Amino acid sequence: MVLIIDYGMGNIHSVQKAIEAVGQKTIVGNSPSDLQKAKKVVFPGVGAFSDAMANLKETGLAQAITDYIQKGGMLLGICLGMQLLFEESEESPDTTGLGIFNGRVVRFLQKKDLKIPHMGWNQLKIVKNDCPLLSGINPGSFVYFCHSFYPDPKDKDIIAASTEHGRDFASVVWKGNCFGVQFHPEKSQSVGRIILNNFLKL
């Protein structure tokens, strides 16, 4: 059973529908006890970093997610869910993230002709061919983005794929049993389905 964490930030239904479309049963949960029973966890989200962390701390999910990952549980963070796995964000300077990955989340710099938020289809530059999440994904494959902030890892070795929007940024990160994608696999059609299926097969 795949647990989708519902902490009040984002469209859980579309993620649930995408996972079930590749043949996996899901359960939506919002309590620490749900994580203790989960074989795999999907951590989606859209919205403000500070609001999300406040919700996670209030429900006890912040510590539960950290414990789950540290004990070897497989987790996939999507969009805001990925960003929350880092230490901090420029969006909310006084808010501490989960700190699973070292680094911070930063805003795209305003440049002429650069659209912010970064919204729509863009390409993946695969950095780590051995990343199991990207098995069967061709370099240059398109996925769907919608964000104004992106993760800037201190350890560049966790970057499994990057994408260019004014500059190269980490669009897939991977460290052991923990993965994060800045794009929305549930909106990325066939490529997104492959990525979700890769995670679910781990």
Secondary structure, 3 states (H helix, E strand, C coil): CEEEECCCCCCHHHHHHHHHHCCCCEEEECCHHHHHHCCEEEECCCCCHHHHHHHHHHHCHHHHHHHHHHCCCEEEEECHHHHCCCCEECCEEEEECCCCCCEEEEECCCCCCCCCCEEEEEECEECCCCCHHHCCCCCCCEEEEEECEEEEECCHHHEEEEEECCCEEEEEEEECCEEEECCCHHHCHHHHHHHHHHHHHC
